[in-house]
């Protein structure tokens, strides 16, 4: 597997209950997942809203208006494949939007699933057609640009709406080979943006939101994008896309620092590999658009399998594979590399990571998963990624975490190198360049009692959505989790409303700068720390 957030390893590692939460949309196909024990109003009596394509009708759940599977774009198969999204065709009468729509075409367990007709969104709102202007929070799902969907129960927006009188939106968009196959140097100008159509789908959704969200009770002039892991990288990417300028007003990046995406020349070589696999000549766009979805995904899996899935943990930070293409019109440069882009200078940013991110990916590393790594083996691993600095790295981490064994030291080291340090780098580049909007930094260190993974990757999601008791598999669903979820979800809501995450439920939270480096550390007793683990940050800054 190539470096793409390792979503396949994620699914192999998670226990069955967590796997169901993360990939719930696949279990039911295109049908909605109605959680047990919750009240739903019949669709025929549910709320309805007029859109440019036709009227949509949702349902009421705990006094929240819910719409699922609203089309925001046309079918992307056939002649629309690899082209920017088009508006959906109009429909007559009232369209019932009470079930999640199709997920994007992707590989799951070695099988091709989903559909190319996947441009749908879900909206959770306290009221419709009431002339109120509530903050809008658009969630971008994880899965490393390759897998998953916006239709997981973990992303259910009912509690977040009730907590803070906001409108919550999630969506599906093109992924993997369908969303990120750079054809501009192979198939001509008609396909110049093919390498980024998956991200352009999200821009299309943002335009749909700007046009329609007022009827759903939202404020088109206050849109926050937020996402975790691959979703955080999508947020990072949007901040550098000219077509997204003016459509985004706040941004939250959770464990997804998108520092270095794939440059145009590498993306070109990936596309040539796909054409060779499919036995299609460069320039024959019609043949490529005629290939079945299943055959396209098989070719994707073959080409992707030739990449080194451990590249990131060997110190190679550039994302490779079927990910956004940098160096074309839709994404001319990185958002934060080598400096923060001025395109989004006016957008406040909230960014952070979890302490034990890498514990989530244990299936790729059985020795660490069993906590059997020796110090000698750890030193050998460090030599691969840090060369002659291996002893220095080990010394700093042993002094910082004297009680950690070799396995946990490796987890901490890789978590810092792959998530935390890049998050800090992005924050400081924004802080240095910024004269319009601030940046806030957080660090999540709450340890789950539901597994031995401590503060692992993706754990914070149900806290942000205030869903720890509704979907308890990751957090255990206990009172400590619920108490922290109240604080975190309130901070996210306040950031969406005001551009500042401060809340009376937490200590005073100053913006991040390169002098104080104030960071909110989330735990049972959350606190603001100036430059937490400074020795570790300085270590990675000087390697």
HELIX and SHEET records of a PDB file:
HELIX    1   1 UNK A    7  UNK A   13  1                                   7    
HELIX    2   2 UNK A   16  UNK A   22  1                                   7    
HELIX    3   3 UNK A   24  UNK A   27  1                                   4    
HELIX    4   4 UNK A   43  UNK A   45  5                                   3    
HELIX    5   5 UNK A   78  UNK A   80  5                                   3    
HELIX    6   6 UNK A  153  UNK A  155  5                                   3    
HELIX    7   7 UNK A  158  UNK A  164  1                                   7    
HELIX    8   8 UNK A  176  UNK A  179  1                                   4    
HELIX    9   9 UNK A  189  UNK A  191  5                                   3    
HELIX   10  10 UNK A  194  UNK A  196  5                                   3    
HELIX   11  11 UNK A  197  UNK A  212  1                                  16    
HELIX   12  12 UNK A  213  UNK A  216  5                                   4    
HELIX   13  13 UNK A  230  UNK A  238  1                                   9    
HELIX   14  14 UNK A  242  UNK A  244  5                                   3    
HELIX   15  15 UNK A  264  UNK A  278  1                                  15    
HELIX   16  16 UNK A  285  UNK A  290  1                                   6    
HELIX   17  17 UNK A  293  UNK A  305  1                                  13    
HELIX   18  18 UNK A  312  UNK A  314  5                                   3    
HELIX   19  19 UNK A  342  UNK A  344  5                                   3    
HELIX   20  20 UNK A  357  UNK A  364  5                                   8    
HELIX   21  21 UNK A  366  UNK A  369  1                                   4    
HELIX   22  22 UNK A  375  UNK A  386  1                                  12    
HELIX   23  23 UNK A  387  UNK A  389  5                                   3    
HELIX   24  24 UNK A  390  UNK A  400  1                                  11    
HELIX   25  25 UNK A  406  UNK A  415  1                                  10    
HELIX   26  26 UNK A  416  UNK A  420  3                                   5    
HELIX   27  27 UNK A  421  UNK A  433  1                                  13    
HELIX   28  28 UNK A  461  UNK A  464  1                                   4    
HELIX   29  29 UNK A  479  UNK A  498  1                                  20    
HELIX   30  30 UNK A  534  UNK A  541  1                                   8    
SHEET    1   A 3 UNK A  48  UNK A  51  0                                        
SHEET    2   A 3 UNK A  54  UNK A  57 -1                                        
SHEET    3   A 3 UNK A  94  UNK A  96  1                                        
SHEET    1   B11 UNK A  59  UNK A  61  0                                        
SHEET    2   B11 UNK A  64  UNK A  71 -1                                        
SHEET    3   B11 UNK A 120  UNK A 125 -1                                        
SHEET    4   B11 UNK A 167  UNK A 171 -1                                        
SHEET    5   B11 UNK A 134  UNK A 140  1                                        
SHEET    6   B11 UNK A 218  UNK A 228  1                                        
SHEET    7   B11 UNK A 250  UNK A 254  1                                        
SHEET    8   B11 UNK A 348  UNK A 354  1                                        
SHEET    9   B11 UNK A 439  UNK A 444  1                                        
SHEET   10   B11 UNK A 518  UNK A 522  1                                        
SHEET   11   B11 UNK A 527  UNK A 530 -1                                        
SHEET    1   C 2 UNK A 106  UNK A 108  0                                        
SHEET    2   C 2 UNK A 111  UNK A 113 -1                                        
SHEET    1   D 2 UNK A 262  UNK A 263  0                                        
SHEET    2   D 2 UNK A 325  UNK A 326  1                                        
END                                                                             
